[in-house]
Amino acid sequence: MTDKVSDWKFAEDLVLEHEDIMHARAQSIELGVEAVSPATGAQLAVIAAATNAENIIEIGTGVGVSGLWLLAGAPNAVLTSIDIEAEHQQTARKNFLDAGIPANRLRLITGRAREVLPRMNEQAYDIVLVDADPASVIEYVEHGLRLVRMGGTVLVAHALWRGHVADPVRRDDTVAAFRTLLRETSASDAVISALTPVGDGLLQLVRVE
């Protein structure tokens, strides 16, 4: 095992997930839904806390793992979450309620993100988390930057896409989309960007004037 792999494993193993998140993660594995890693979730919570987030929107509900982490960092926030899988969202809703999150702080929307996002209010959110349909990641980030307020953060989970983005041999459309996104945001004056190799990669974009 290389030093970098050892560091990554150490960072993941260091995280102690709350029982509610552990339960949701187990369901996620059972249903074949790819959730954010524990260390990625912990970073989501830190960013949500540092942002003092009040309004969060996530693209890709899953069964609530990432949402629970975000709300752990921003316990007073309202979470809007979009997913095409109604059954997964029903499971997520139960997980949120079982975790003690009031129903009036949850807005779960079942539908295709590309159809729902254009109807959402611009600059209305403190954090936008993109964690769905990697083939559409550029489109979702464009929407995210429209929806997030100035000084708000767009987060992209799985930004290293299973370790394939850094592998020059990989050239499929999904990998190409992530590489394009990373290059363009790194060079953009409209955002401050950072790529953290935690979990499967977390791209962080802060919208600036």
C-alpha positions, 0 to 999 in steps of 0.5 A, spaced: 500 500 500 502 506 497 503 512 502 497 516 499 493 510 499 494 509 506 493 516 508 486 516 504 484 510 508 486 513 514 482 519 513 476 515 511 477 510 517 478 516 522 470 518 521 465 516 526 458 516 523 452 517 527 448 511 527 442 514 523 448 515 517 450 508 518 443 506 517 442 510 511 449 508 508 447 500 509 441 501 505 445 505 500 449 499 499 443 494 499 440 498 494 446 499 489 446 507 490 453 510 490 453 514 496 459 519 498 464 516 503 464 518 510 470 522 509 467 526 504 460 526 508 464 529 514 467 535 509 460 536 507 458 537 514 464 542 515 463 546 509 455 547 511 457 549 518 463 554 516 458 557 511 452 557 516 448 555 511 440 556 511 438 553 504 441 547 501 439 544 495 442 537 492 442 534 486 441 526 487 438 524 494 440 517 494 437 514 500 439 521 504 447 519 506 449 526 503 443 530 506 444 527 513 451 529 513 449 536 510 444 537 515 449 535 521 453 541 519 447 546 518 442 543 523 437 549 522 438 549 514 432 547 509 434 542 504 431 541 497 433 535 494 432 532 487 432 525 485 428 521 479 427 515 483 421 516 488 422 509 492 429 512 494 426 518 496 421 515 500 427 511 504 431 518 504 424 521 507 424 516 513 431 516 514 431 524 515 425 523 519 428 518 524 434 522 525 429 527 528 429 532 522 422 536 522 418 535 515 418 542 514 425 543 513 425 537 507 423 539 500 424 532 496 422 533 489 421 527 485 423 528 477 429 529 472 434 534 475 434 538 468 427 539 468 426 541 475 433 546 476 430 551 471 424 552 475 428 554 482 430 561 484 436 564 482 441 565 488 437 562 493 441 557 496 448 557 500 450 550 498 448 546 492 451 539 492 451 535 485 451 528 486 447 525 480 448 523 473 455 524 472 454 524 464 450 531 466 455 534 471 457 540 467 450 542 466 448 541 473 454 545 475 452 551 470 445 550 474 448 550 481 452 556 479 446 560 477 442 557 484 447 559 489 448 566 492 454 570 491 459 567 496 455 560 496 458 554 494 457 549 489 460 542 491 461 536 486 462 529 489 465 524 485 469 529 481 475 524 480 470 519 478 472 512 481 480 514 480 479 514 472 480 522 471 487 522 473 488 516 469 490 518 462 488 512 459 481 513 460 478 517 455 470 515 455 465 521 455 464 521 463 471 522 464 472 527 459 466 531 462 469 531 469 476 533 466 473 539 462 469 541 468 476 541 472 480 545 467 474 550 466 473 552 473 480 552 475 481 557 470 475 561 471 475 568 474 467 567 476 469 562 482 474 560 487 476 552 486 479 547 490 479 539 488 480 535 494 482 528 493 477 525 499 473 519 498 472 519 490 474 527 489 470 533 492 470 539 487 469 545 491 467 552 488 465 558 491 461 563 487 465 570 487 463 577 484 
